[in-house]
Amino acid sequence: MHDHPVALITGANRGLGLHTSRQLLALGWSVVTGVRQADLCSQTEAALADAVQTGRFLMAVALDLTQPSSVRAAVAAVQARAGRLDAAVANAGQFLDRAFGPLDVDPDLVRQTFDINTLGTLNLA
Ligand SMILES: NC(=O)c1ccc[n+]([C@@H]2O[C@H](COP(=O)([O-])OP(=O)(O)OC[C@H]3O[C@@H](n4cnc5c(N)ncnc54)[C@H](OP(=O)(O)O)[C@@H]3O)[C@@H](O)[C@H]2O)c1
């Protein structure tokens, strides 16, 4: 088992997820960044490489919250690499219906937002 605390952060390729990953690395955590688009994993690792402390690790994994199989594969990758998970930061999310009110919003947009933010986070939990 890995000797240091390990955090998994979803939506970590940009924005608050990327910054939170950097902060945790600076505090001496090992960090697994969840990245929705698999082809952005190596770019995310490169963006954070300078923040990894000695004896800790950084690993980017493909993780789409809306796909239970993707979440399971990401958690399995954490288990294989570290054998522990001390914190999960449910950061990933989208606000697709932000520009609309209840009288003009397309229900499909609400459904997509709910699928990512609510059911997706439940998949992770
Ligand atoms: N910034 C704010 O002022 C603010 C305020 C209130 C709440 N929040 C919430 O805080 C979180 C981060 O905010 P942010 O501004 O950093 O957001 P952001 O820049 O829009 O980044 C969102 C992240 O979530 C990922 N994501 C979207 N759908 C996903 C899915 N199905 N599975 C996995 N990852 C997914 C995105 O991946 P891609 O790059 O592939 O799209 C991206 O990495 C969000 O949940 C947001 O709603 C932010």
Ligand as a Chemical Component Dictionary entry (heavy atoms), coordinates in Angstrom:
data_LIG
# 
_chem_comp.id                   LIG 
_chem_comp.type                 NON-POLYMER 
_chem_comp.pdbx_formal_charge   0 
_chem_comp.three_letter_code    LIG 
# 
loop_
_chem_comp_atom.comp_id 
_chem_comp_atom.atom_id 
_chem_comp_atom.alt_atom_id 
_chem_comp_atom.type_symbol 
_chem_comp_atom.charge 
_chem_comp_atom.model_Cartn_x 
_chem_comp_atom.model_Cartn_y 
_chem_comp_atom.model_Cartn_z 
_chem_comp_atom.pdbx_ordinal 
LIG N1  N1  N 0  -16.276 28.513 -10.962 1  
LIG C1  C1  C 0  -17.294 28.903 -10.199 2  
LIG O1  O1  O 0  -17.494 30.106 -9.925  3  
LIG C2  C2  C 0  -18.246 27.881 -9.614  4  
LIG C3  C3  C 0  -19.311 28.303 -8.825  5  
LIG C4  C4  C 0  -20.161 27.349 -8.267  6  
LIG C5  C5  C 0  -19.961 25.999 -8.517  7  
LIG N2  N2  N 1  -18.936 25.640 -9.308  8  
LIG C6  C6  C 0  -18.758 24.208 -9.545  9  
LIG O2  O2  O 0  -17.422 23.830 -9.208  10 
LIG C7  C7  C 0  -16.967 22.830 -10.116 11 
LIG C8  C8  C 0  -15.699 23.306 -10.837 12 
LIG O3  O3  O 0  -15.939 24.582 -11.412 13 
LIG P1  P1  P 0  -15.012 25.111 -12.608 14 
LIG O4  O4  O 0  -15.328 26.554 -12.773 15 
LIG O5  O5  O -1 -13.596 24.694 -12.374 16 
LIG O6  O6  O 0  -15.647 24.294 -13.828 17 
LIG P2  P2  P 0  -15.080 24.063 -15.318 18 
LIG O7  O7  O 0  -13.870 24.911 -15.580 19 
LIG O8  O8  O 0  -16.264 24.200 -16.211 20 
LIG O9  O9  O 0  -14.590 22.544 -15.290 21 
LIG C9  C9  C 0  -15.530 21.517 -15.160 22 
LIG C10 C10 C 0  -14.778 20.213 -15.122 23 
LIG O10 O10 O 0  -15.742 19.162 -14.985 24 
LIG C11 C11 C 0  -15.481 18.201 -16.011 25 
LIG N3  N3  N 0  -16.658 17.450 -16.384 26 
LIG C12 C12 C 0  -17.788 17.865 -16.991 27 
LIG N4  N4  N 0  -18.631 16.850 -17.222 28 
LIG C13 C13 C 0  -18.020 15.739 -16.730 29 
LIG C14 C14 C 0  -18.365 14.369 -16.663 30 
LIG N5  N5  N 0  -19.526 13.904 -17.168 31 
LIG N6  N6  N 0  -17.491 13.496 -16.091 32 
LIG C15 C15 C 0  -16.320 13.950 -15.579 33 
LIG N7  N7  N 0  -15.913 15.227 -15.629 34 
LIG C16 C16 C 0  -16.771 16.110 -16.194 35 
LIG C17 C17 C 0  -14.956 19.021 -17.169 36 
LIG O11 O11 O 0  -14.310 18.191 -18.117 37 
LIG P3  P3  P 0  -14.074 18.694 -19.647 38 
LIG O12 O12 O 0  -12.892 19.625 -19.610 39 
LIG O13 O13 O 0  -13.832 17.443 -20.387 40 
LIG O14 O14 O 0  -15.338 19.401 -20.074 41 
LIG C18 C18 C 0  -14.000 19.954 -16.416 42 
LIG O15 O15 O 0  -12.800 19.302 -16.109 43 
LIG C19 C19 C 0  -18.116 22.561 -11.096 44 
LIG O16 O16 O 0  -18.864 21.457 -10.618 45 
LIG C20 C20 C 0  -18.937 23.838 -11.008 46 
LIG O17 O17 O 0  -20.300 23.625 -11.326 47 
LIG C21 C21 C 0  -18.077 26.521 -9.867  48 
# 
loop_
_chem_comp_bond.comp_id 
_chem_comp_bond.atom_id_1 
_chem_comp_bond.atom_id_2 
_chem_comp_bond.value_order 
_chem_comp_bond.pdbx_ordinal 
LIG N1  C1  SING 1  
LIG C1  O1  DOUB 2  
LIG C1  C2  SING 3  
LIG C2  C3  SING 4  
LIG C2  C21 DOUB 5  
LIG C3  C4  DOUB 6  
LIG C4  C5  SING 7  
LIG C5  N2  DOUB 8  
LIG N2  C6  SING 9  
LIG N2  C21 SING 10 
LIG C6  O2  SING 11 
LIG C6  C20 SING 12 
LIG O2  C7  SING 13 
LIG C7  C8  SING 14 
LIG C7  C19 SING 15 
LIG C8  O3  SING 16 
LIG O3  P1  SING 17 
LIG P1  O4  DOUB 18 
LIG P1  O5  SING 19 
LIG P1  O6  SING 20 
LIG O6  P2  SING 21 
LIG P2  O7  DOUB 22 
LIG P2  O8  SING 23 
LIG P2  O9  SING 24 
LIG O9  C9  SING 25 
LIG C9  C10 SING 26 
LIG C10 O10 SING 27 
LIG C10 C18 SING 28 
LIG O10 C11 SING 29 
LIG C11 N3  SING 30 
LIG C11 C17 SING 31 
LIG N3  C12 SING 32 
LIG N3  C16 SING 33 
LIG C12 N4  DOUB 34 
LIG N4  C13 SING 35 
LIG C13 C14 SING 36 
LIG C13 C16 DOUB 37 
LIG C14 N5  SING 38 
LIG C14 N6  DOUB 39 
LIG N6  C15 SING 40 
LIG C15 N7  DOUB 41 
LIG N7  C16 SING 42 
LIG C17 O11 SING 43 
LIG C17 C18 SING 44 
LIG O11 P3  SING 45 
LIG P3  O12 DOUB 46 
LIG P3  O13 SING 47 
LIG P3  O14 SING 48 
LIG C18 O15 SING 49 
LIG C19 O16 SING 50 
LIG C19 C20 SING 51 
LIG C20 O17 SING 52 
# 
